[in-house]
Amino acid sequence: MIGAIADDYTGGTDVAVALRSQGLRTLLFFGAPPESTGLPGHDAVVVALKSRSAPVEQATAQSLAALEWLRHDGCDQIYFKYCSTFDSTPLGNIGPVLDVLADALRAETVVMTPSSPQHRRTQYQGHLFVGGTLLAESHMRDHPVNPMRDSYLPRLLRAQTAEPVGVLPLETVRADLAAALSATEDRYLLVDAVEESDLTVIGRALREAPLVAGAAGLARGLATARPGTADSPALPPAVGPAAVLSGSCSARTLEQIAAMIRVGRPAYRLDPVIQSDPDLLAAGALAWYDGLPDGAAPLIYSSMGPVDLRRTQEVLGTDESAWILERASGLVAEGLVDKGVRRLVVAGGETSGAVVGALGITGGAVGAEADVGVPWIHPVGRPDLALLLKSGNFGHVGLLVTASGEGE
């Protein structure tokens, strides 16, 4: 059974839907659940953490706790899921988490790739491409939390680990993968993949590997080697009043916000420079919501472009501004649900974490995809509520509009 550890909540939903798409009954939890949790029958389980941008000690401790729980649940293969854009600075957590997981599982070689062609992410000659553009030349160059200024994956990973890191080129993947895997002396092996068929070949070659890592693409490849017990029953569509809550500052989310405003959706901006008390900031947004007509499906957002983001961080500090907005977002989510919102669309990994925490959601069933890698989540114990947790870079330009429209 596959057990996945995702380094953020939107990544957890992404890998969960990838596993489910191959016929694996998949459970999703936000944080490792209590050991006493009774679980329905399943072929895969995902534990989503908020560890991507956490201090290293916290990220490794959370990951080891998740590993212990997954092994107790019977998982014989662990998948460490990180972002398909390899979000992680030289001080980041991908290397340290790999180190502790590999040591705990006594994994001699860990094969990985952030390639996910469905998301237009590919690895070639060890370089990561985003939509055909080198990572360091893409919109990720100016990411507000993890700016990516290098495209060569081995160099990025070597900055975070003392273990040897190697690359397996595409021609080897397609010629004699098994022999290359047997011959490698690298602890971490970044494997080229540019098509879904490459990931299927890699996944099937790793059927017995104790630890594998990467984005949702390779998880899907691994799942092809494991027959699912049955198709998951279809979940009812998400219905009811909708609202969008966005904190991502990614270029794609900013385009999606502009699309919402362009079609005339009511929009309210959370500005921590104007109001730095998160409780009052949230109260202002909820008071504004109360004045809207029924069925308005509004947007409440703290997303901002690079200039405003720098100004906010200069005035308040990076950590303080992030804390203010995350707390305010959680309070807004609580208030919206209390006021009858039943479809909550959330953009951004950190914002999703704040919302899930504020609502006390421990996990849920994976529903239909609103777009590739962006499924509706039906929380445990809340059959009346559905969440769409969107990674900042995911989704077509009109996704926020369509997801908060009529039905799922």
HELIX and SHEET records of a PDB file:
HELIX    1   1 TYR A    9  ARG A   20  1                                  12    
HELIX    2   2 VAL A   56  HIS A   72  1                                  17    
HELIX    3   3 ILE A   94  LEU A  105  1                                  12    
HELIX    4   4 PRO A  117  HIS A  119  5                                   3    
HELIX    5   5 LEU A  135  GLU A  137  5                                   3    
HELIX    6   6 HIS A  139  ASP A  142  5                                   4    
HELIX    7   7 LEU A  153  ARG A  158  1                                   6    
HELIX    8   8 LEU A  170  ALA A  183  1                                  14    
HELIX    9   9 GLU A  196  ALA A  205  1                                  10    
HELIX   10  10 ALA A  216  ALA A  223  1                                   8    
HELIX   11  11 ALA A  251  ARG A  262  1                                  12    
HELIX   12  12 PRO A  278  ASP A  290  1                                  13    
HELIX   13  13 PRO A  306  LEU A  316  1                                  11    
HELIX   14  14 THR A  318  ASP A  338  1                                  21    
HELIX   15  15 GLY A  349  LEU A  359  1                                  11    
HELIX   16  16 LEU A  399  ALA A  403  1                                   5    
SHEET    1   A15 VAL A 165  LEU A 168  0                                        
SHEET    2   A15 TYR A 188  VAL A 191  1                                        
SHEET    3   A15 VAL A 110  THR A 113  1                                        
SHEET    4   A15 LEU A 211  GLY A 214  1                                        
SHEET    5   A15 GLN A  77  LYS A  81  1                                        
SHEET    6   A15 ILE A   2  ALA A   6  1                                        
SHEET    7   A15 ALA A  44  ALA A  48  1                                        
SHEET    8   A15 THR A  26  PHE A  30  1                                        
SHEET    9   A15 GLY A 363  ASP A 371 -1                                        
SHEET   10   A15 VAL A 374  PRO A 379 -1                                        
SHEET   11   A15 ALA A 386  LYS A 390 -1                                        
SHEET   12   A15 ARG A 343  ALA A 347  1                                        
SHEET   13   A15 ALA A 242  SER A 246  1                                        
SHEET   14   A15 LEU A 299  TYR A 301  1                                        
SHEET   15   A15 ALA A 267  ARG A 269  1                                        
SHEET    1   B 3 ARG A 121  TYR A 124  0                                        
SHEET    2   B 3 HIS A 127  VAL A 130 -1                                        
SHEET    3   B 3 THR A 133  LEU A 134 -1                                        
END                                                                             
